[in-house]
Amino acid sequence: MERIENKCCLFSNLEEYPVTVTHETLDAGATLPAEAIDAIERAATAAHPHEELLSARAANIKQSAVRDVFDISMQPGLVSLAGGNPYLQSLPLEKLGQTAARIIAEEGMTALQYGGGQGTEELRQQICTIMAAEGINDALPENVVITAGSQSAQDVATKVFCNPGDVVLAENPTYVGALNTFEAYQVQVEPIEMDDDGLVPELLESRIAALQSEGKNIKFLYTIPNFNNPSGITLAEERRQRIVDICRAANIIVLEDNPYGLLRFDGQPIAPMRAANPDDVIYLGSFSKIFAPGLRIGWALVPAHLQRRFYLASEAVTLCPPPLNQMLVSAYLREYDWQGQIDTYRTLYAERCQALLSALDEYMPAGLTWTRPDGGFFVWVTLPEGVDTYPLLRKAIDAGVVFIPGAAFSPADGPSNKLRLAFSAVPPDTIAEGVRRLAPVLAEAIEATTEGAPQ
Ligand SMILES: Cc1ncc(COP(=O)(O)O)c(C=O)c1O
């Protein structure tokens, strides 16, 4: 139970301010009438009657561990290797400001009005061009649904397919925001283990067989095949078709989440699973990592036979994706060198990843291993068995560095000996300094665990 609380509010125990009204705090208002003090005390100790009205679904919704550490990460002097923020400083911000002003001045009646629920035709066409750059050559704009980021598309997919108690399969580890979405729909998330080449097809197949023989309804496999968040692992090309085939045979949809695919450091992108499987894969894309997350524009490419269900569910939540933001993204794709910008990002993130890997080589104590990603934002560090990384967060903050403990990225409760380091938003020198600060914290934890271990 303690572990669940840790996961749902990773950081709350680190806050300084009092979270309940106590007698000490009431003493400060000793001149208040007795009944007012009574009322305050009741409010402080009894749950609000509205608690009874909450749905079981609401009780399942948790704050993301990443958002828990978001505020503390911003403190001056701390090195944050926690948040996977893209490096926006390299965008032409002044020029983009002029473009946004022009859209409002010249096309404000459209940009500031309600728009179509599926998104603008122009942006859906441009999205098809972007997907072609990754190897999806047959996408039609009518099968694209624009959403408030990939996050919202995950929510819509879960709403469309899942009843409480249904099963969703996910790589272990996986994106914490997706776990939060699935849990909010009261589904059972079943983790499938990965190796260095990603999801292991044989483990997927045997898990599906076991769950289906128990009578479970498995609805989809959620997978981040390129530079998985948090592990940085890429699903090997030769495994991709096999995984779709296993799912197809068991009548399970593949939900392929690919926000980092174009951010491969070297060489050409590996074709997404959607490329050769238009009827079996819902493909999610996003402008968050290749342009700007604050615009909240992502998309789903949906099999034609599911398009209407998906689009109606999306429209029921947002009415329409924001027209102004869509028009700004369209102008960016039309008028700017967006591919050049992606190349800039690839070079920049490759340098930062290398800085992180070199610093890990230089400073980390023996007994640790870590992944070596080919793209994306994250490196996943494994400590020896028995070390729990969650309590180390407090010590790391005291040492001036922030990371995300591994437990956040698994549906299973229980301690984790892993942690995630993000290199995307931090310059190389600062990355090295962060690792230098983290190393003694981890060394001490390893030593304490080894000392406590039975001889
Ligand atoms: C795998 C994955 N999917 C989705 C998202 C959220 O993307 P968006 O900003 O498009 O909602 C993230 C963000 O970190 C992510 O890592």
Ligand as a Chemical Component Dictionary entry (heavy atoms), coordinates in Angstrom:
data_LIG
# 
_chem_comp.id                   LIG 
_chem_comp.type                 NON-POLYMER 
_chem_comp.pdbx_formal_charge   0 
_chem_comp.three_letter_code    LIG 
# 
loop_
_chem_comp_atom.comp_id 
_chem_comp_atom.atom_id 
_chem_comp_atom.alt_atom_id 
_chem_comp_atom.type_symbol 
_chem_comp_atom.charge 
_chem_comp_atom.model_Cartn_x 
_chem_comp_atom.model_Cartn_y 
_chem_comp_atom.model_Cartn_z 
_chem_comp_atom.pdbx_ordinal 
LIG C1 C1 C 0 5.954 7.737  -25.059 1  
LIG C2 C2 C 0 5.240 9.025  -24.872 2  
LIG N1 N1 N 0 3.993 9.155  -25.337 3  
LIG C3 C3 C 0 3.319 10.306 -25.195 4  
LIG C4 C4 C 0 3.870 11.380 -24.548 5  
LIG C5 C5 C 0 3.053 12.628 -24.407 6  
LIG O1 O1 O 0 3.090 13.277 -25.625 7  
LIG P1 P1 P 0 2.150 14.492 -25.988 8  
LIG O2 O2 O 0 2.832 15.732 -25.540 9  
LIG O3 O3 O 0 2.041 14.387 -27.469 10 
LIG O4 O4 O 0 0.839 14.290 -25.310 11 
LIG C6 C6 C 0 5.162 11.308 -24.041 12 
LIG C7 C7 C 0 5.754 12.443 -23.341 13 
LIG O5 O5 O 0 6.750 12.404 -22.687 14 
LIG C8 C8 C 0 5.864 10.090 -24.225 15 
LIG O6 O6 O 0 7.120 9.938  -23.783 16 
# 
loop_
_chem_comp_bond.comp_id 
_chem_comp_bond.atom_id_1 
_chem_comp_bond.atom_id_2 
_chem_comp_bond.value_order 
_chem_comp_bond.pdbx_ordinal 
LIG C1 C2 SING 1  
LIG C2 N1 SING 2  
LIG C2 C8 DOUB 3  
LIG N1 C3 DOUB 4  
LIG C3 C4 SING 5  
LIG C4 C5 SING 6  
LIG C4 C6 DOUB 7  
LIG C5 O1 SING 8  
LIG O1 P1 SING 9  
LIG P1 O2 DOUB 10 
LIG P1 O3 SING 11 
LIG P1 O4 SING 12 
LIG C6 C7 SING 13 
LIG C6 C8 SING 14 
LIG C7 O5 DOUB 15 
LIG C8 O6 SING 16 
# 
